[in-house]
Every structure is written in C-alpha cells, then in structure tokens.
Amino acid sequence: MSQQNITGNYGSLAARTGGTVSKTKGFNLDATLEPTDIAKALRTFAVKTPVAIAGEVKVNAKITGKQPIVAATFASTKPVTVDRLILNQVQGKIKTKDFTTLEFSRIKATSGNVDAAIQGEGQLRLPTAKKAGSTLFAFNVTGVDAEKVAKLYDAKLPAAIGSVNAAVQVYGSLDNIQVLTQFDAPDAAYPAIGELLIANNVLTVRNTTVQFPAGAAAVNGTLDLMGNRSWRAQLTSDNIPLSALAANQRGRVSGTVELESPSGSFEIDKIVAQADLNFANAVAAIPDAIETRLNWDGKSLFVPSLQVGDYLTAKGRVDLAVNAQKVPTAVSGIDLDLTLAQSQSQSAQCLCPFSICQYRRYPKF
C-alpha cells in the first residue's frame, strides 16, 4: 500500500508522511515535521524547563519495519534561546523503537554570543498512563567566554575569568527538570572549579573553589531565576594573600564573608554583607593577629567588634569614599570606640598616634 503526502497533527506538531506499508516488510515511510516552535512542542509533551527555551526546529524522519523503528535528524531553522543564551546550528539525531523513549545522539550547537561549542546526547521518556515522563542528557560545553556571559546578565566579574569548560547534566521528571553543571576555569586570573545546580527556579553555586597564588577560597551561593533575580553568596577563605584581592596590600586573610542582594544588583551600594575575618601581618606596624566582624549596609562599613592581639578592642563605623563606578577608593571617616587593656598598654604605643597613646593609662578612651 502506497501513501503520499499524508498530514497529521499531535498537539502543536504538524507532520507530513509518504511511502509504503506492506504486510511482509512493514513500514517504509518518510516523515517531515514542519518547522515547529520549541516552546509549543515542550508544552505538547508536558515538559517544564527550569529556564525559558524558545526557537524553531525541523525534523526529517524515516519509519521502517514491521515493528516500526523511527530514525530522525533534527536541525534548528531559527536561533534557539535558552534563558539569555543564543544557540545556533542546533542539530542531532533521534531514534525510538517503542515511541515512548526517544534516544538523542550527536547533538551539536554553537553559541555565538558566548563563544561556546556544545556536544551531547541523552534520553527523553515520554509520559504514559502509568508513568511520568523523565529526561537524562549529558553535554560537553567548551570555550565559554565568561566575560560575555556576565555581560548578558549585567554582572561585573571581580577578576578576569576567560574561557570556561563544563560538563552539563539535564535530568529529572518532565515537570521538575534540574541542570547540574561542573565547570573548570583554568585560565582565570584565579583558576576556579565548581558546580552550578539549577532546580526549582534557583541557581545554586556549590563545591566551588577559587585558587590564589597561595591559599584558596570556597564559594557557595544562590541566585533566584525568577522576579528580580535576588542572590546571596558565601565566601570562605583560608590564608589568602591580601594582594590577590587588592593591589599593594600585604598580609593574609582567613574567614567567612556573606553577601546578599535582594534587588539582584551587583552594584556595591545595593549589596549588604557581613564578615568574620582574621588578618595576619596585614598592617606593617602591627605584628599581632587582627580579628574582626564587619557589616556593610550598602553605604557604610560597621565594625561590631575588632580585636588586636590581646591588648586592643574596638567597635564603631568606617565611612568610605567611592568613585563613579561606586567602588570604594578611600576612607572618608572613622568613628571607633577603642578599649585598651592596661596591662598591655606598651604594646599599643607603636600603632597609636601620640594624641591617643598619651592616655594609655586609662582602659577606655
């Protein structure tokens, strides 16, 4: 039996078929899926993605055998956008034997706006009356320009990162897909390796380490992918040289810094922060360790506690001058209450102006 130019629809999908069907050999059909909106196709299969996906794709398929096997190729006919990333020349192969499990192979794409090359494969299990649908894909992503990604999201990177490579897994039920990215930035000013997890509309940074010339910092955080994209981060440092964070600085720092931006901005005046830090040899005139707790409200730096050795404590506020880019450039004012231990007053003489140290007999000044 011969069939020519038969059309059919499944949800938003429209296909045209032609070929033969025989009792002895079964199916021998060619099918073409007309250029289809990806977002509509995902809705047809009840797939909910963690970020918005848009674009258009065309499929050419061959259906053969008594127990039909479908082998197909697909290619984008318009650029595909994944959140803010633009993918070009998306292509690959699809195969299915039971029409409930789709096997994807030789997936390829490029992303011109971030200089990335993508290769992957995976599996899509369509939902049935007895079982929910699921997906499992693996991709290798190479050559991602981190600076271009930051620009897409209006973010300012604290240091040059350069090219990033990543292994990406997309998995989970079709109504709750998760994306796990394991990345490596070996060419960064401070090389980094870590993981990004997208789940329930939240991007989580975890198991991430930034390597400095001496010492390392652990980074964890979250970014809300909905609304104003509020974010928070935690940085834990271990013996990091201050020169790696600010030029011409001496000494080392260890401790924890917590940052939060309810508005989603990366501007320093829109960020609140608190830190517990330990400094070693940070000030030339102070050989003793410095321990401090700091709070930043977007305008001023508050010092709830500061301890120098065992002889000086302080608390108060430090005002900072900022430039046009809202980056602090100098101290504009200091308002600190200092307490000096009487038994250790001689230890403080080297770091106090005479106008202060002349009162060293008194415990508070």
TIZAKOL-935682 format. One record per residue (C-alpha): residue number from 0; residue in three letters; y, x, z. Coordinates in Angstrom, 1 decimal. Each point is the difference from the previous one (the first is absolute). Example, Ala and Ser with C-alpha at 12.3 -4.5 7.8 and 13.67 -1.06 7.14 Angstrom:
BEGIN
+-----+---------+--------+--------+--------+
: num : residuo :     py :     px :     pz :
+-----+---------+--------+--------+--------+
:   0 :     ala :   -4.5 :   12.3 :    7.8 :
:   1 :     ser :    3.4 :    1.4 :   -0.7 :
+-----+---------+--------+--------+--------+
This chain:
BEGIN
+-----+---------+--------+--------+--------+
: num : residuo :     py :     px :     pz :
+-----+---------+--------+--------+--------+
:   0 :     met :    0.0 :    0.0 :    0.0 :
:   1 :     ser :    3.3 :    1.4 :   -1.0 :
:   2 :     gln :    3.3 :   -0.5 :    1.9 :
:   3 :     gln :    3.5 :    0.8 :   -1.2 :
:   4 :     asn :    3.4 :   -0.2 :    1.6 :
:   5 :     ile :   -1.1 :   -2.0 :    3.0 :
:   6 :     thr :    2.7 :   -0.1 :    2.7 :
:   7 :     gly :   -0.4 :   -0.7 :    3.7 :
:   8 :     asn :    1.9 :    0.2 :    3.3 :
:   9 :     tyr :   -0.8 :    1.0 :    3.5 :
:  10 :     gly :    3.0 :   -0.7 :    2.2 :
:  11 :     ser :    2.9 :    2.0 :   -1.5 :
:  12 :     leu :   -2.4 :    2.0 :   -2.2 :
:  13 :     ala :   -0.3 :   -0.9 :   -3.7 :
:  14 :     ala :   -2.8 :    1.6 :   -2.1 :
:  15 :     arg :   -1.1 :   -0.2 :   -3.6 :
:  16 :     thr :   -3.6 :    0.7 :   -1.0 :
:  17 :     gly :   -2.0 :    0.4 :   -3.2 :
:  18 :     gly :   -3.5 :    1.2 :   -1.0 :
:  19 :     thr :   -3.6 :   -1.3 :    0.2 :
:  20 :     val :   -2.5 :   -1.4 :    2.5 :
:  21 :     ser :   -3.7 :    0.0 :   -0.8 :
:  22 :     lys :   -3.1 :   -1.0 :    1.9 :
:  23 :     thr :   -1.7 :    3.4 :   -0.6 :
:  24 :     lys :    2.9 :    2.4 :    0.6 :
:  25 :     gly :    2.3 :   -2.1 :    2.1 :
:  26 :     phe :    3.8 :    0.6 :   -0.1 :
:  27 :     asn :    1.9 :    2.2 :   -2.4 :
:  28 :     leu :    3.6 :   -1.0 :    0.5 :
:  29 :     asp :    3.3 :    1.7 :   -0.2 :
:  30 :     ala :    2.7 :   -1.4 :    2.4 :
:  31 :     thr :    3.7 :    0.7 :    0.3 :
:  32 :     leu :    2.0 :   -0.9 :    3.1 :
:  33 :     glu :    3.6 :   -0.6 :   -1.2 :
:  34 :     pro :    2.7 :    2.1 :    1.7 :
:  35 :     thr :    0.0 :   -1.4 :    3.5 :
:  36 :     asp :    2.4 :    0.1 :    2.9 :
:  37 :     ile :   -1.7 :    2.1 :    2.7 :
:  38 :     ala :    1.5 :   -1.9 :    2.9 :
:  39 :     lys :   -1.3 :   -3.3 :   -1.4 :
:  40 :     ala :   -3.4 :    1.5 :   -0.6 :
:  41 :     leu :   -0.2 :    1.2 :    3.6 :
:  42 :     arg :    0.9 :   -3.5 :    1.2 :
:  43 :     thr :   -2.8 :   -1.5 :   -2.2 :
:  44 :     phe :   -2.5 :    2.2 :    1.9 :
:  45 :     ala :    1.6 :   -0.7 :    3.4 :
:  46 :     val :    0.9 :    3.7 :    0.4 :
:  47 :     lys :    2.8 :    0.7 :    2.5 :
:  48 :     thr :    1.5 :    3.5 :   -0.4 :
:  49 :     pro :    1.8 :    1.8 :    2.8 :
:  50 :     val :    3.0 :    0.7 :   -2.3 :
:  51 :     ala :    1.3 :   -1.8 :   -3.1 :
:  52 :     ile :   -1.7 :    0.8 :   -3.3 :
:  53 :     ala :    1.4 :   -1.1 :   -3.4 :
:  54 :     gly :   -0.6 :    0.8 :   -3.6 :
:  55 :     glu :   -2.1 :   -1.0 :   -3.0 :
:  56 :     val :   -3.5 :    1.0 :   -1.1 :
:  57 :     lys :   -2.3 :   -0.7 :   -3.0 :
:  58 :     val :   -3.8 :    0.1 :    0.0 :
:  59 :     asn :   -2.5 :    0.5 :   -2.8 :
:  60 :     ala :   -3.6 :   -0.8 :    0.9 :
:  61 :     lys :   -3.5 :    0.1 :   -1.5 :
:  62 :     ile :   -2.6 :   -2.5 :    1.4 :
:  63 :     thr :   -3.6 :    0.8 :   -0.9 :
:  64 :     gly :   -3.6 :   -0.8 :    0.9 :
:  65 :     lys :   -2.1 :   -2.9 :    1.2 :
:  66 :     gln :    1.2 :    0.6 :    3.5 :
:  67 :     pro :    3.6 :    0.7 :   -1.0 :
:  68 :     ile :    1.6 :    3.3 :    0.7 :
:  69 :     val :    3.7 :    0.3 :   -0.4 :
:  70 :     ala :    1.6 :    3.3 :   -0.9 :
:  71 :     ala :    3.7 :    0.1 :   -0.4 :
:  72 :     thr :    3.1 :    2.2 :   -0.3 :
:  73 :     phe :    3.4 :   -0.9 :    1.3 :
:  74 :     ala :    3.5 :    1.4 :   -0.6 :
:  75 :     ser :    3.4 :   -0.9 :    1.1 :
:  76 :     thr :    2.3 :   -1.6 :   -2.5 :
:  77 :     lys :    3.0 :    0.2 :    2.3 :
:  78 :     pro :    0.9 :    2.5 :    2.8 :
:  79 :     val :   -1.8 :   -0.9 :    3.2 :
:  80 :     thr :    2.0 :    0.1 :    3.3 :
:  81 :     val :   -1.6 :    0.5 :    3.3 :
:  82 :     asp :    2.7 :   -0.7 :    2.6 :
:  83 :     arg :    2.7 :    2.3 :   -1.4 :
:  84 :     leu :   -2.2 :    2.4 :   -1.9 :
:  85 :     ile :   -0.3 :   -0.4 :   -3.8 :
:  86 :     leu :   -3.3 :    0.7 :   -1.7 :
:  87 :     asn :   -0.3 :    0.7 :   -3.7 :
:  88 :     gln :   -3.0 :    0.1 :   -2.3 :
:  89 :     val :   -2.3 :   -1.6 :    2.4 :
:  90 :     gln :   -3.5 :   -0.1 :   -1.4 :
:  91 :     gly :   -3.7 :   -0.1 :    0.9 :
:  92 :     lys :   -3.4 :   -1.5 :   -0.4 :
:  93 :     ile :   -1.7 :   -3.0 :    1.6 :
:  94 :     lys :   -3.7 :   -1.0 :    0.1 :
:  95 :     thr :   -1.9 :   -2.8 :    1.6 :
:  96 :     lys :   -3.6 :   -1.3 :    0.0 :
:  97 :     asp :    0.3 :   -3.0 :    2.3 :
:  98 :     phe :    3.6 :   -1.1 :   -0.6 :
:  99 :     thr :    0.7 :    0.2 :    3.8 :
: 100 :     thr :    0.3 :    3.8 :    0.3 :
: 101 :     leu :    2.3 :    1.9 :   -2.4 :
: 102 :     glu :   -0.5 :    3.7 :   -0.2 :
: 103 :     phe :    3.2 :    2.0 :   -1.0 :
: 104 :     ser :   -0.2 :    3.5 :   -1.4 :
: 105 :     arg :    2.2 :    2.6 :   -1.7 :
: 106 :     ile :    3.2 :   -1.6 :    1.3 :
: 107 :     lys :    3.0 :    2.1 :   -1.1 :
: 108 :     ala :    3.7 :   -0.5 :    0.3 :
: 109 :     thr :    3.3 :    2.0 :    0.2 :
: 110 :     ser :    3.1 :   -0.7 :    2.0 :
: 111 :     gly :    3.1 :    1.3 :   -1.7 :
: 112 :     asn :    2.4 :   -0.8 :    2.8 :
: 113 :     val :   -1.9 :    2.2 :    2.5 :
: 114 :     asp :   -1.8 :    2.4 :   -2.4 :
: 115 :     ala :   -3.5 :   -1.0 :    1.2 :
: 116 :     ala :   -3.3 :    0.0 :   -1.9 :
: 117 :     ile :   -2.7 :   -2.5 :    1.3 :
: 118 :     gln :   -3.8 :   -0.1 :   -0.5 :
: 119 :     gly :   -2.4 :   -2.3 :    1.7 :
: 120 :     glu :   -3.0 :   -2.3 :    0.1 :
: 121 :     gly :   -1.1 :   -2.9 :    2.1 :
: 122 :     gln :   -1.6 :   -3.4 :    0.5 :
: 123 :     leu :    1.2 :   -3.5 :    0.3 :
: 124 :     arg :   -2.3 :   -2.7 :    1.5 :
: 125 :     leu :    1.3 :   -3.5 :   -1.0 :
: 126 :     pro :   -0.2 :   -2.7 :    2.6 :
: 127 :     thr :   -3.0 :   -2.4 :   -0.1 :
: 128 :     ala :   -0.8 :   -3.2 :    1.9 :
: 129 :     lys :   -1.9 :    2.0 :    2.6 :
: 130 :     lys :    1.9 :    3.3 :    0.2 :
: 131 :     ala :    3.6 :    1.0 :    0.0 :
: 132 :     gly :    1.2 :    2.4 :   -2.7 :
: 133 :     ser :    0.6 :    3.7 :    0.7 :
: 134 :     thr :    1.2 :    3.2 :   -1.6 :
: 135 :     leu :   -0.6 :    3.7 :    0.3 :
: 136 :     phe :    1.8 :    2.5 :   -2.2 :
: 137 :     ala :    0.6 :    3.8 :    0.1 :
: 138 :     phe :    2.9 :    1.8 :   -1.8 :
: 139 :     asn :    1.1 :    3.6 :   -0.3 :
: 140 :     val :    3.8 :    0.2 :   -0.4 :
: 141 :     thr :    1.5 :    3.4 :   -0.9 :
: 142 :     gly :    3.5 :    1.4 :   -0.5 :
: 143 :     val :    1.9 :   -2.7 :    1.8 :
: 144 :     asp :    3.7 :    1.1 :    0.3 :
: 145 :     ala :    0.8 :   -0.8 :    3.7 :
: 146 :     glu :    3.8 :    0.2 :   -0.6 :
: 147 :     lys :   -0.2 :   -2.6 :   -2.7 :
: 148 :     val :   -2.1 :   -2.3 :    2.2 :
: 149 :     ala :    2.5 :    0.4 :    2.8 :
: 150 :     lys :    2.8 :   -0.9 :   -2.4 :
: 151 :     leu :   -1.8 :   -3.2 :   -1.0 :
: 152 :     tyr :    0.0 :   -1.1 :    3.6 :
: 153 :     asp :    3.5 :    1.2 :    0.8 :
: 154 :     ala :   -1.3 :    2.6 :    2.4 :
: 155 :     lys :    1.3 :    3.5 :    0.7 :
: 156 :     leu :   -2.6 :    2.6 :    0.6 :
: 157 :     pro :    0.8 :    2.5 :    2.8 :
: 158 :     ala :   -1.5 :    2.9 :   -2.1 :
: 159 :     ala :   -1.2 :    0.6 :   -3.5 :
: 160 :     ile :   -3.6 :   -1.2 :   -0.5 :
: 161 :     gly :   -0.6 :    0.4 :   -3.8 :
: 162 :     ser :   -3.3 :   -1.0 :   -1.5 :
: 163 :     val :   -2.5 :   -2.0 :    1.9 :
: 164 :     asn :   -3.7 :   -0.7 :   -0.7 :
: 165 :     ala :   -1.9 :   -2.9 :    1.5 :
: 166 :     ala :   -3.4 :   -1.7 :    0.3 :
: 167 :     val :    0.5 :   -3.8 :    0.2 :
: 168 :     gln :   -2.5 :   -2.6 :    1.0 :
: 169 :     val :    0.6 :   -3.7 :   -0.5 :
: 170 :     tyr :   -2.4 :   -2.2 :    1.9 :
: 171 :     gly :   -0.6 :   -3.2 :    1.9 :
: 172 :     ser :   -0.4 :   -3.7 :   -0.5 :
: 173 :     leu :    2.1 :   -1.5 :   -2.8 :
: 174 :     asp :    2.3 :   -1.8 :    2.4 :
: 175 :     asn :    0.6 :    3.2 :    2.1 :
: 176 :     ile :    0.0 :    3.1 :   -2.1 :
: 177 :     gln :    0.7 :    3.3 :    1.6 :
: 178 :     val :    1.1 :    3.3 :   -1.5 :
: 179 :     leu :   -0.8 :    3.4 :    1.5 :
: 180 :     thr :    1.7 :    3.1 :   -1.4 :
: 181 :     gln :   -0.9 :    3.5 :    1.0 :
: 182 :     phe :    2.7 :    2.3 :   -1.2 :
: 183 :     asp :    0.6 :    3.7 :   -0.3 :
: 184 :     ala :    3.5 :    1.6 :   -0.6 :
: 185 :     pro :   -0.8 :    3.7 :   -0.2 :
: 186 :     asp :    3.2 :    1.0 :   -1.8 :
: 187 :     ala :    2.4 :   -1.6 :    2.5 :
: 188 :     ala :    2.5 :    2.0 :    1.9 :
: 189 :     tyr :   -2.2 :   -0.8 :    3.0 :
: 190 :     pro :   -3.5 :   -0.8 :   -1.4 :
: 191 :     ala :   -1.4 :   -3.3 :    1.2 :
: 192 :     ile :   -3.3 :   -1.8 :   -0.1 :
: 193 :     gly :   -0.8 :   -3.5 :    1.3 :
: 194 :     glu :   -0.8 :   -3.7 :   -0.5 :
: 195 :     leu :    1.9 :   -3.1 :   -1.0 :
: 196 :     leu :   -1.6 :   -3.4 :    0.7 :
: 197 :     ile :    1.4 :   -3.3 :   -1.5 :
: 198 :     ala :   -1.4 :   -3.1 :    1.8 :
: 199 :     asn :    1.5 :   -3.3 :    0.9 :
: 200 :     asn :    3.3 :    0.9 :   -1.7 :
: 201 :     val :    0.4 :    3.0 :    2.2 :
: 202 :     leu :    0.0 :    3.7 :   -1.1 :
: 203 :     thr :   -1.5 :    2.2 :    2.7 :
: 204 :     val :    0.4 :    3.8 :    0.0 :
: 205 :     arg :   -2.9 :    1.6 :    2.0 :
: 206 :     asn :   -1.9 :    3.2 :    0.4 :
: 207 :     thr :    2.9 :    1.8 :   -1.6 :
: 208 :     thr :    0.9 :    3.7 :    0.7 :
: 209 :     val :    3.0 :    2.0 :   -1.2 :
: 210 :     gln :   -0.5 :    3.7 :    0.1 :
: 211 :     phe :    2.9 :    2.3 :    0.8 :
: 212 :     pro :    0.1 :    3.8 :   -0.3 :
: 213 :     ala :   -1.1 :    0.0 :    3.6 :
: 214 :     gly :   -1.4 :   -3.1 :    1.7 :
: 215 :     ala :   -0.6 :   -3.5 :   -1.3 :
: 216 :     ala :    1.3 :   -3.6 :    0.5 :
: 217 :     ala :   -2.0 :   -3.1 :    0.1 :
: 218 :     val :    1.6 :   -3.1 :   -1.6 :
: 219 :     asn :   -1.0 :   -3.7 :    0.4 :
: 220 :     gly :    2.0 :   -3.1 :   -0.8 :
: 221 :     thr :    0.2 :   -3.4 :   -1.6 :
: 222 :     leu :    2.1 :   -1.6 :   -2.8 :
: 223 :     asp :    0.2 :   -3.8 :   -0.3 :
: 224 :     leu :   -0.4 :   -0.8 :   -3.7 :
: 225 :     met :    1.5 :   -3.5 :    0.4 :
: 226 :     gly :    3.5 :   -1.0 :    0.7 :
: 227 :     asn :    2.5 :    2.8 :    0.6 :
: 228 :     arg :   -2.8 :    2.6 :    0.2 :
: 229 :     ser :    0.6 :    1.0 :    3.6 :
: 230 :     trp :   -1.8 :    3.2 :    1.1 :
: 231 :     arg :   -0.9 :    2.2 :    2.9 :
: 232 :     ala :   -1.4 :    3.5 :    0.3 :
: 233 :     gln :   -1.3 :    2.4 :    2.7 :
: 234 :     leu :    0.1 :    3.8 :   -0.4 :
: 235 :     thr :   -1.9 :    2.2 :    2.3 :
: 236 :     ser :    0.9 :    3.7 :   -0.2 :
: 237 :     asp :   -1.8 :    3.0 :    1.4 :
: 238 :     asn :    1.9 :    3.3 :    0.2 :
: 239 :     ile :    2.1 :   -0.6 :   -3.1 :
: 240 :     pro :    2.7 :    2.6 :   -0.8 :
: 241 :     leu :    3.4 :   -1.7 :    0.1 :
: 242 :     ser :    1.0 :    2.0 :   -3.1 :
: 243 :     ala :   -2.4 :   -2.3 :   -1.9 :
: 244 :     leu :    2.0 :   -3.0 :    1.0 :
: 245 :     ala :    3.6 :    1.4 :   -0.1 :
: 246 :     ala :    1.2 :    3.2 :   -1.6 :
: 247 :     asn :    1.1 :    2.9 :    2.3 :
: 248 :     gln :   -1.7 :   -1.4 :    3.1 :
: 249 :     arg :   -2.2 :    2.1 :    2.3 :
: 250 :     gly :   -2.8 :   -0.9 :    2.3 :
: 251 :     arg :   -2.8 :   -2.6 :   -0.2 :
: 252 :     val :   -0.4 :   -3.6 :    0.9 :
: 253 :     ser :   -3.0 :   -2.2 :    1.1 :
: 254 :     gly :    0.0 :   -3.7 :    0.8 :
: 255 :     thr :    0.1 :   -3.5 :   -1.4 :
: 256 :     val :    2.7 :   -1.8 :   -2.0 :
: 257 :     glu :   -0.1 :   -3.8 :   -0.6 :
: 258 :     leu :    2.1 :   -1.5 :   -2.7 :
: 259 :     glu :    0.7 :   -3.6 :   -1.0 :
: 260 :     ser :    2.1 :   -1.8 :   -2.6 :
: 261 :     pro :   -0.1 :   -3.8 :    0.4 :
: 262 :     ser :    2.2 :   -0.3 :   -3.1 :
: 263 :     gly :   -2.3 :    2.2 :   -2.2 :
: 264 :     ser :    2.8 :    2.5 :   -0.6 :
: 265 :     phe :   -0.5 :    3.8 :    0.1 :
: 266 :     glu :    3.7 :    0.6 :    0.7 :
: 267 :     ile :    0.3 :    1.8 :    3.4 :
: 268 :     asp :    2.5 :   -2.6 :    1.3 :
: 269 :     lys :   -2.6 :   -2.8 :   -0.6 :
: 270 :     ile :   -2.8 :    1.8 :    1.9 :
: 271 :     val :   -0.7 :   -0.1 :    3.7 :
: 272 :     ala :   -2.1 :    2.8 :    1.6 :
: 273 :     gln :   -1.3 :    1.4 :    3.2 :
: 274 :     ala :   -1.5 :    3.4 :    0.6 :
: 275 :     asp :   -1.7 :    2.1 :    2.7 :
: 276 :     leu :    0.4 :    3.6 :   -0.9 :
: 277 :     asn :   -0.8 :    3.5 :    1.4 :
: 278 :     phe :    2.0 :    3.0 :   -1.3 :
: 279 :     ala :   -1.0 :    3.6 :    0.4 :
: 280 :     asn :    2.7 :    2.8 :   -0.6 :
: 281 :     ala :    2.2 :   -2.5 :   -1.8 :
: 282 :     val :    3.2 :    1.3 :    1.4 :
: 283 :     ala :    0.7 :    3.7 :    0.1 :
: 284 :     ala :    1.6 :   -0.1 :    3.5 :
: 285 :     ile :   -2.8 :   -2.0 :    1.5 :
: 286 :     pro :   -3.4 :    1.7 :    0.4 :
: 287 :     asp :   -1.5 :   -3.0 :    1.8 :
: 288 :     ala :   -1.7 :   -3.0 :   -1.4 :
: 289 :     ile :    2.0 :   -3.1 :   -0.7 :
: 290 :     glu :   -1.5 :   -3.5 :    0.3 :
: 291 :     thr :    2.0 :   -3.0 :   -1.0 :
: 292 :     arg :   -0.2 :   -3.7 :   -0.8 :
: 293 :     leu :    2.4 :   -1.3 :   -2.7 :
: 294 :     asn :    0.9 :   -3.4 :   -1.3 :
: 295 :     trp :    1.9 :   -0.7 :   -3.3 :
: 296 :     asp :    1.6 :   -3.4 :   -0.6 :
: 297 :     gly :    1.4 :    0.8 :   -3.5 :
: 298 :     lys :    3.3 :    1.3 :    1.3 :
: 299 :     ser :   -0.4 :    2.1 :    3.1 :
: 300 :     leu :   -2.7 :    2.2 :    1.5 :
: 301 :     phe :   -0.8 :   -1.0 :    3.6 :
: 302 :     val :   -1.6 :    2.5 :    2.3 :
: 303 :     pro :   -1.9 :   -1.9 :    2.8 :
: 304 :     ser :   -1.3 :    3.3 :    1.3 :
: 305 :     leu :    0.2 :    3.7 :   -0.7 :
: 306 :     gln :   -1.7 :    2.7 :    2.1 :
: 307 :     val :    0.8 :    3.8 :   -0.4 :
: 308 :     gly :   -2.5 :    2.1 :    1.9 :
: 309 :     asp :   -0.1 :   -1.1 :    3.6 :
: 310 :     tyr :    3.7 :    0.3 :    0.7 :
: 311 :     leu :    2.0 :   -2.3 :   -2.3 :
: 312 :     thr :   -0.4 :   -3.7 :   -0.8 :
: 313 :     ala :    2.4 :   -2.2 :   -2.1 :
: 314 :     lys :    0.4 :   -3.5 :   -1.4 :
: 315 :     gly :    2.7 :   -1.6 :   -2.1 :
: 316 :     arg :    1.1 :   -0.3 :   -3.6 :
: 317 :     val :    0.7 :    2.2 :   -3.0 :
: 318 :     asp :    2.2 :   -1.3 :   -2.9 :
: 319 :     leu :   -0.6 :    1.3 :   -3.4 :
: 320 :     ala :    2.3 :    0.5 :   -3.0 :
: 321 :     val :   -1.5 :   -1.1 :   -3.3 :
: 322 :     asn :    0.8 :    0.7 :   -3.7 :
: 323 :     ala :    0.4 :   -2.4 :   -2.9 :
: 324 :     gln :   -3.8 :   -0.1 :   -0.3 :
: 325 :     lys :   -0.2 :   -1.1 :    3.7 :
: 326 :     val :   -1.8 :    3.2 :    0.9 :
: 327 :     pro :    1.1 :    1.6 :    3.4 :
: 328 :     thr :    1.9 :    3.2 :   -0.5 :
: 329 :     ala :    1.5 :    0.8 :    3.4 :
: 330 :     val :    0.3 :   -1.1 :    3.6 :
: 331 :     ser :    3.2 :   -2.0 :    0.4 :
: 332 :     gly :   -0.2 :   -0.7 :    3.7 :
: 333 :     ile :   -2.2 :    0.6 :    3.1 :
: 334 :     asp :   -0.1 :   -2.1 :    3.1 :
: 335 :     leu :   -2.7 :    1.4 :    2.3 :
: 336 :     asp :   -0.6 :   -0.1 :    3.8 :
: 337 :     leu :   -1.5 :    3.3 :    1.1 :
: 338 :     thr :   -1.9 :    0.7 :    3.1 :
: 339 :     leu :   -0.7 :    3.6 :    1.1 :
: 340 :     ala :   -2.6 :    1.0 :    2.6 :
: 341 :     gln :    1.8 :    2.1 :    2.7 :
: 342 :     ser :   -2.9 :    2.4 :    0.5 :
: 343 :     gln :    0.1 :    0.8 :   -3.8 :
: 344 :     ser :    3.8 :    0.1 :   -0.5 :
: 345 :     gln :   -0.1 :    3.6 :   -1.2 :
: 346 :     ser :   -2.4 :   -0.9 :   -2.8 :
: 347 :     ala :    2.6 :   -2.4 :   -1.5 :
: 348 :     gln :    3.0 :    2.4 :   -0.1 :
: 349 :     cys :   -1.0 :    1.4 :   -3.4 :
: 350 :     leu :    0.2 :   -3.4 :   -1.6 :
: 351 :     cys :    3.0 :   -1.6 :    1.7 :
: 352 :     pro :    3.7 :    0.7 :   -0.7 :
: 353 :     phe :    1.8 :    1.5 :    3.0 :
: 354 :     ser :    1.9 :   -3.3 :    0.5 :
: 355 :     ile :   -3.3 :   -1.6 :    0.8 :
: 356 :     cys :   -1.9 :    2.8 :    1.6 :
: 357 :     gln :    2.7 :    0.7 :    2.5 :
: 358 :     tyr :   -1.3 :   -3.1 :    1.8 :
: 359 :     arg :   -3.6 :    1.1 :    0.0 :
: 360 :     arg :   -0.3 :   -0.4 :    3.8 :
: 361 :     tyr :    0.0 :   -3.7 :   -0.4 :
: 362 :     pro :   -3.1 :   -1.9 :   -1.2 :
: 363 :     lys :    1.9 :   -2.3 :   -2.3 :
: 364 :     phe :    3.1 :    0.4 :   -2.1 :
+-----+---------+--------+--------+--------+
